[in-house]
Amino acid sequence: MTLHEASSSVPELGVAMIGSGLMAKSHTMGYRNVESVYGSTPLRPRFEILADAGDELARNGATSLGYARWTTDWREAVGDPAVDVVDIVTPNFLHKEIAMAAIAAGKHVYCEKPLALSAADAQEMYQAAEAAGVKTLVGFNYLRNPAIAEARRLVAEGVLGDLWTFQGRFVLDACSDPDVPFTWRFERKRAGTGALGDLGAHVVSLAQVLVGPIASVVGLSRTFIPTRPEPTGVFGYGSGADLEAARHPVENDDATTFLMEFASGATGHIEASRVATGRTWHQSIELIGSRGALQFVQQDIHTLRLYVTGDPVERKGYKEVELGPAHGDYGAFWPFAGVPLGVHELKTIEVNELLHAIAEDRPADGDFEAGWRVSQVLDAVEQSATERRWVDVS
Ligand SMILES: NC(=O)c1ccc[n+]([C@@H]2O[C@H](COP(=O)([O-])OP(=O)(O)OC[C@H]3O[C@@H](n4cnc5c(N)ncnc54)[C@H](O)[C@@H]3O)[C@@H](O)[C@H]2O)c1
């Protein structure tokens, strides 16, 4: 028996991860998985630097996620010559400053959603990246779903006819308990909007790729739990609550719902809530056209429900399309249909898009321009809810 060396020469891509929370883990899994899942990669990620706000966070993040070096100053990571792509998985208020510095240093940028705290900031980021000629991508991972790839194909081929209405919900009850502590997500200057930017942004991205530009909106927002306890311990999801101290006022929406008019004349409705008691985690869309309709529930990730007009009346009804290798990138994971993929696998598909966009010197599907267009809608909804009137998206 002879052991042979398995080698392939693939150009490398130095990655700097800014933040070490949940999304840092998901993005890192994506970089690690692309080559194994797809069988090849145009660029092989090299895990250079992880930055976080304190020594312990940065050191632990680098060690557990497998980055060669760590720092508490993200600027060091951005400026490092071994870094080719800056991956921003920090709270929202840091996205713009880090992205602008990375773009100025000529680095590609992969940034979580919402892209920025305002559409004006998102536009600056998009335009700076365009001018610098670097590639960008925003973390709208639900766009990568094989079900959404199939829905896009059905729309493009006219199977649903003219599109009439879109409905989408992203609602969960993670914050229904009033003693969930006041972390960055509840703070206006660090998060921007609440449920709208955190959850609604994903549904807006789905509405835009399926139906097209959103022209005007009218929204209603509520903060049902007006105060929360101060946080204790670590940053983010692991934080505890100090139930003895004075409670902190919540600064953004717990739930937002809005009507929208698409540029095409289609109509729609989106609901986002972080206090949807009993809905542990629910994301769904429904799209109705003149000749057909579809429904997709993210938790039933292996099934797309499709209705096409024309069946005899005794067989009329929705059919369940089992997602499989014929849909989107599903076949990279499983050779047969019906196996549920997970959200981290959607991130792998997203990272694959980033690597190909960089290697092929083309814009990524879901780049900063797309992130800016989502932010325009979020701004219009917020303004509409504040002023209690319809607002044009601009
Ligand atoms: N695409 C998705 O499905 C999805 C899901 C969750 C979160 N997100 C987005 O990802 C981003 C991060 O969210 P998360 O859930 O990972 O949050 P998190 O709270 O788990 O992690 C944020 C990380 O940023 C670090 N950080 C804070 N200040 C920093 C600084 N100055 N320098 C470097 N690091 C700093 C924190 O210490 C923490 O490690 C947010 O923009 C959020 O909206 C996206």
The ligand as an SDF file (V2000), in Angstrom:
LIG
                    3D

 44 48  0  0  0  0  0  0  0  0999 V2000
  -28.1540   36.5700    8.6690 N   0  0  0  0  0  0  0  0  0  0  0  0
  -28.7130   36.1280    9.7730 C   0  0  0  0  0  0  0  0  0  0  0  0
  -29.5240   35.2040    9.7520 O   0  0  0  0  0  0  0  0  0  0  0  0
  -28.3270   36.7710   11.0700 C   0  0  0  0  0  0  0  0  0  0  0  0
  -28.6160   36.1300   12.2970 C   0  0  0  0  0  0  0  0  0  0  0  0
  -28.1720   36.7420   13.4770 C   0  0  0  0  0  0  0  0  0  0  0  0
  -27.5070   37.9500   13.4150 C   0  0  0  0  0  0  0  0  0  0  0  0
  -27.2780   38.5610   12.2170 N   0  0  0  0  0  0  0  0  0  0  0  0
  -26.5380   39.8420   12.1380 C   0  0  0  0  0  0  0  0  0  0  0  0
  -25.1650   39.5640   12.4170 O   0  0  0  0  0  0  0  0  0  0  0  0
  -24.5670   40.6340   13.1520 C   0  0  0  0  0  0  0  0  0  0  0  0
  -23.9860   40.0740   14.4350 C   0  0  0  0  0  0  0  0  0  0  0  0
  -25.0050   39.4000   15.1160 O   0  0  0  0  0  0  0  0  0  0  0  0
  -24.6900   38.1910   16.1070 P   0  0  0  0  0  0  0  0  0  0  0  0
  -26.0000   37.5160   16.2950 O   0  0  0  0  0  0  0  0  0  0  0  0
  -23.5090   37.4150   15.6620 O   0  0  0  0  0  0  0  0  0  0  0  0
  -24.3520   39.0550   17.4130 O   0  0  0  0  0  0  0  0  0  0  0  0
  -23.5250   38.6600   18.6930 P   0  0  0  0  0  0  0  0  0  0  0  0
  -23.9360   39.6320   19.7440 O   0  0  0  0  0  0  0  0  0  0  0  0
  -23.6010   37.1820   18.9420 O   0  0  0  0  0  0  0  0  0  0  0  0
  -22.0330   38.9610   18.2190 O   0  0  0  0  0  0  0  0  0  0  0  0
  -21.5530   40.2580   17.9660 C   0  0  0  0  0  0  0  0  0  0  0  0
  -20.0500   40.2070   18.1450 C   0  0  0  0  0  0  0  0  0  0  0  0
  -19.4750   41.4730   17.8340 O   0  0  0  0  0  0  0  0  0  0  0  0
  -18.5060   41.7470   18.8240 C   0  0  0  0  0  0  0  0  0  0  0  0
  -18.1350   43.1710   18.9060 N   0  0  0  0  0  0  0  0  0  0  0  0
  -18.7900   44.1670   19.5380 C   0  0  0  0  0  0  0  0  0  0  0  0
  -18.0730   45.3180   19.4250 N   0  0  0  0  0  0  0  0  0  0  0  0
  -16.9660   45.0230   18.7100 C   0  0  0  0  0  0  0  0  0  0  0  0
  -15.8430   45.7610   18.2560 C   0  0  0  0  0  0  0  0  0  0  0  0
  -15.7140   47.0600   18.5280 N   0  0  0  0  0  0  0  0  0  0  0  0
  -14.8790   45.1350   17.5510 N   0  0  0  0  0  0  0  0  0  0  0  0
  -14.9870   43.8190   17.2440 C   0  0  0  0  0  0  0  0  0  0  0  0
  -16.0410   43.0500   17.6490 N   0  0  0  0  0  0  0  0  0  0  0  0
  -17.0030   43.6510   18.3600 C   0  0  0  0  0  0  0  0  0  0  0  0
  -19.1470   41.2210   20.0830 C   0  0  0  0  0  0  0  0  0  0  0  0
  -18.2610   41.1320   21.1850 O   0  0  0  0  0  0  0  0  0  0  0  0
  -19.6490   39.8820   19.5800 C   0  0  0  0  0  0  0  0  0  0  0  0
  -18.6300   38.9130   19.5710 O   0  0  0  0  0  0  0  0  0  0  0  0
  -25.6620   41.6780   13.3510 C   0  0  0  0  0  0  0  0  0  0  0  0
  -25.5500   42.6470   12.3570 O   0  0  0  0  0  0  0  0  0  0  0  0
  -26.9690   40.8870   13.1680 C   0  0  0  0  0  0  0  0  0  0  0  0
  -28.0310   41.6750   12.6780 O   0  0  0  0  0  0  0  0  0  0  0  0
  -27.6570   37.9710   11.0650 C   0  0  0  0  0  0  0  0  0  0  0  0
  1  2  1  0
  2  3  2  0
  2  4  1  0
  4  5  1  0
  4 44  2  0
  5  6  2  0
  6  7  1  0
  7  8  2  0
  8  9  1  0
  8 44  1  0
  9 10  1  0
  9 42  1  0
 10 11  1  0
 11 12  1  0
 11 40  1  0
 12 13  1  0
 13 14  1  0
 14 15  2  0
 14 16  1  0
 14 17  1  0
 17 18  1  0
 18 19  2  0
 18 20  1  0
 18 21  1  0
 21 22  1  0
 22 23  1  0
 23 24  1  0
 23 38  1  0
 24 25  1  0
 25 26  1  0
 25 36  1  0
 26 27  1  0
 26 35  1  0
 27 28  2  0
 28 29  1  0
 29 30  1  0
 29 35  2  0
 30 31  1  0
 30 32  2  0
 32 33  1  0
 33 34  2  0
 34 35  1  0
 36 37  1  0
 36 38  1  0
 38 39  1  0
 40 41  1  0
 40 42  1  0
 42 43  1  0
M  CHG  2   8   1  16  -1
M  END
$$$$
